[in-house]
Amino acid sequence: MIAERIKGSPFDKCQMCHDYVKKTPFRYKPTQFVPDWEPEEMIVCRKCVYREKYGSKNFRKKMKEGTLDE
């Protein structure tokens, strides 16, 4: 699980950009690179999860396609 859409209120705060989530929030868990350390799950907004998953160059194109929204 990298990103999963969850049900939440629009008053949740994104843990990356510290802005209020306008649409449904995502539960995001970064990939684990260090074997001894388990990364924590974060509640993030749609823009941040697309940026983390697809990079800063292609995330707007993928947001228009809605690849993670299903």
Secondary structure as UniProt FT lines:
FT   STRAND          3..5
FT   TURN            10..11
FT   TURN            15..17
FT   STRAND          26..28
FT   TURN            35..36
FT   STRAND          42..44
FT   HELIX           46..65
//
